[in-house]
Structure formats: structure tokens, C-alpha cells
């Protein structure tokens, strides 16, 4: 079990057949997820391919995450919320400075960048994420907008890896809009073996590829 503190991130190795469970302990907290092929970092999560190949903007149990090469990376096998986002890029320093006018601060882009950098991936290579628990919608004019996440305390989403994956997860840092109910909290992440047992991971054994 790993607790990701508010406004921070961590990384995990999830081998094919293992599962990654993302839990919202307090409710209304978004978790940005990106993943790479653990044996070839040139292959990574594609938001666009995930939207098009699933033929929906609202992915849930039974839908899969596709890579930039159109390979299946992970499948959603459990989902107690059913509302997530595959439209928005991660929050970032530019958003806080130029849009929210709150001065320099790191967002999920910078935090995810730090999580992947220790694996030899440039921090600027963060792909657009799967925004777990993020509640977005489209207006009648097709403009995207953000609502407060619908997750309640203890809600979770479980993904099964279909290839060896390096996954980075952030506890979303955005406390200005309705995204996290204007209050950022922690996210829990469990990596599960095929028998359901939690696999303990630490930063010391995550350096480099599988």
C-alpha cells in the first residue's frame, strides 16, 4: 500500500497480469495516471487512442487504455464510481500562473514528471493522463468543463496490466476550481498480485526498467 500525499506523485511497476488499485480515502479527489511500456519507454498511454478505440469519452469497467502504438496497456476491471476523464491535460505551472493567476506552483504535469524522471524518462515527456475520478462534461456548445469528482470515501478503480507497465500516479494538485472540491487530499495506490495480495514497492527498487 502506498499513500500519495496531496499535491504529489509516485511511480509503480505493474507486471502483466498484476493489478493496480487506486483508492480515494476521503472522497472527491482526482488521481492523474500515466503509464509507459516498462520495456520500451517509447510506448506510452495515448489519451486520443483510448478515446477513439473505445468509442466513448466515459470509460469504465471493461474498457481499456491504449498506447500510442494502439496496443492495450491496461484494462479497467473494477470501478465503483464510473465517471472519469480522458479529455483534459494535467494541471501545470502555466495554468496556475497564466489562467488562475496564483503565482508559480507545481501541478500534476510537474509532479508526474518528477515521478518518471528517476526512471530515465525526461520530465517533459509526461503524456496526457487518464484522470481517475475526474468529473468532466461538455456544454451544448461542446465546450468541456469540470465538476466536483463524484468519488466517495473508499471508492476505487482497479486496472489489470496487459503488458509490463511503469505507472505514475499523482494526487491532483488543483485546489482552485471544482475539480477536487477545492480541497486536495491523499490518494492510496495498491499493486496487487494475481492472488490479490498487495505487493510492497519502494522508491529504492523502482529505478530503471524491468
C-alpha positions in Angstrom: 0.0 0.0 0.0 1.3 3.5 -0.9 -0.3 6.7 0.3 0.4 9.6 -2.2 0.1 12.8 -0.2 -1.9 15.7 -1.5 -0.3 17.5 -4.5 2.4 14.9 -5.0 3.1 11.8 -7.1 4.7 8.3 -7.1 5.6 5.6 -9.6 4.9 1.8 -9.7 6.0 -1.2 -11.7 3.0 -3.3 -12.6 3.8 -6.6 -14.5 1.4 -8.1 -17.0 -1.4 -9.9 -15.0 -0.9 -7.8 -11.9 -3.4 -5.2 -10.9 -3.2 -1.5 -9.8 -6.0 -0.2 -7.5 -6.5 3.5 -7.0 -8.4 4.4 -3.9 -9.9 7.7 -2.8 -9.7 7.6 1.0 -11.6 10.9 1.7 -13.7 11.4 -1.5 -13.8 14.0 -4.3 -10.1 13.6 -5.1 -8.8 13.1 -8.6 -5.7 11.0 -9.5 -3.9 11.6 -12.7 -2.4 8.3 -14.2 0.1 7.9 -16.9 1.9 4.7 -18.0 4.7 3.5 -20.2 5.7 0.1 -21.6 8.2 -0.9 -18.9 10.4 -2.5 -21.5 10.2 0.3 -24.1 9.6 3.8 -22.9 8.9 5.0 -26.5 5.4 3.3 -26.0 3.1 5.2 -23.6 -0.5 5.9 -22.8 -2.4 7.7 -25.5 -5.5 9.6 -24.4 -6.6 10.0 -28.1 -6.3 6.3 -29.0 -8.1 5.4 -25.8 -11.0 7.7 -26.7 -11.2 6.6 -30.3 -10.6 2.9 -29.9 -13.2 2.6 -27.0 -15.6 4.8 -28.9 -16.5 6.7 -25.8 -15.5 9.7 -23.6 -16.7 7.9 -20.5 -14.5 4.8 -19.8 -15.3 2.3 -17.0 -15.3 -1.4 -16.3 -14.5 -3.4 -19.4 -12.8 -0.5 -21.3 -9.0 -0.5 -21.9 -6.2 2.0 -22.0 -4.4 2.1 -25.4 -0.8 3.1 -26.1 0.5 5.4 -28.8 1.0 2.2 -30.8 -2.6 1.1 -30.3 -1.6 -1.7 -28.0 -3.7 -2.5 -25.0 -1.8 -1.4 -21.9 -4.3 -1.9 -19.1 -8.0 -2.9 -18.6 -10.4 -1.5 -16.1 -11.7 -4.5 -14.1 -13.4 -2.8 -11.2 -14.9 0.7 -10.9 -17.1 1.9 -8.0 -17.5 5.4 -9.5 -17.9 5.1 -13.3 -17.1 8.8 -14.0 -13.5 9.6 -15.1 -11.9 11.9 -17.7 -9.9 11.3 -20.9 -10.1 14.8 -22.3 -8.0 17.1 -20.0 -4.3 17.5 -19.9 -2.7 17.6 -16.5 -2.7 20.8 -14.5 0.6 22.6 -14.7 2.6 25.7 -13.7 1.4 27.6 -16.8 -2.3 27.1 -15.8 -1.7 28.4 -12.3 0.3 31.4 -13.4 -1.5 32.4 -16.6 -5.1 31.3 -16.0 -5.6 31.1 -12.3 -3.1 33.9 -11.5 -1.9 32.3 -8.3 1.8 32.6 -8.8 4.4 29.8 -9.5 3.5 26.4 -8.2 3.8 22.8 -9.5 0.8 20.9 -11.0 0.3 17.3 -11.9 2.5 17.7 -15.0 5.5 18.7 -13.0 4.7 16.1 -10.3 4.3 13.3 -12.7 7.5 14.5 -14.5 9.4 14.1 -11.2 8.0 10.6 -10.8 9.1 9.4 -14.2 12.4 11.2 -14.3 14.1 8.8 -11.9 13.4 6.0 -14.4 15.4 7.9 -17.1 12.4 9.4 -18.8 12.6 13.1 -19.4 10.2 15.0 -17.2 8.8 16.8 -20.3 7.6 13.5 -21.7 4.5 13.2 -19.5 1.7 12.1 -21.8 -1.9 13.3 -21.3 -3.3 11.2 -18.4 -6.2 9.0 -17.6 -7.8 11.3 -15.0 -9.2 8.9 -12.5 -12.4 10.1 -10.6 -12.3 13.4 -12.6 -15.8 14.6 -13.4 -16.0 16.5 -16.7 -18.7 17.2 -19.2 -19.5 19.0 -22.4 -21.8 22.0 -22.8 -24.4 22.3 -25.5 -21.7 24.2 -27.5 -19.2 21.2 -26.9 -17.1 23.2 -24.5 -15.5 20.9 -21.8 -15.9 21.9 -18.2 -15.1 20.5 -14.8 -17.4 19.4 -11.9 -16.5 18.1 -8.5 -15.4 14.5 -8.5 -18.2 12.0 -7.7 -16.0 9.6 -5.7 -16.9 9.0 -2.1 -14.6 7.9 0.7 -13.3 4.5 -0.1 -14.3 4.4 -3.7 -11.8 2.8 -6.0 -10.8 1.8 -9.6 -8.8 -1.3 -10.4 -6.8 -1.8 -13.6 -5.2 -5.1 -14.8 -1.9 -4.7 -16.7 -1.9 -6.4 -20.1 1.8 -5.6 -20.6 4.6 -4.8 -18.1 3.9 -1.1 -17.2 5.7 1.7 -15.5 2.8 3.7 -14.0 3.0 7.2 -12.4 0.1 8.5 -10.4 -0.4 11.9 -8.9 -2.8 13.1 -6.3 -4.2 16.1 -8.2 -2.8 19.4 -7.1 -5.7 21.6 -8.3 -7.5 23.3 -5.4 -8.9 26.3 -7.2 -11.8 25.0 -9.4 -14.4 22.4 -8.5 -12.1 19.6 -9.7 -11.2 18.3 -6.2 -13.9 20.2 -4.4 -11.3 23.0 -3.8 -9.5 20.8 -1.3 -6.7 18.4 -2.2 -6.4 15.1 -0.2 -4.3 11.9 -0.5 -4.7 9.0 -2.9 -4.0 5.4 -2.0 -2.4 3.0 -4.6 -2.1 -0.7 -4.2 -0.3 -3.0 -6.6 -1.9 -6.5 -6.4 -0.5 -9.9 -7.4 -2.7 -12.3 -9.3 -3.8 -13.8 -5.9 -5.0 -10.4 -4.7 -2.1 -9.9 -2.3 -0.6 -6.4 -2.1 2.9 -6.1 -3.5 5.0 -3.7 -1.5 7.1 -1.3 -3.6 9.5 1.4 -2.6 11.5 4.1 -4.5 14.7 2.1 -4.0 13.6 -0.8 -6.1 11.9 1.1 -8.9 14.9 2.6 -10.7 15.3 1.6 -14.3 13.4 -0.8 -16.4 12.1 -4.3 -15.6 
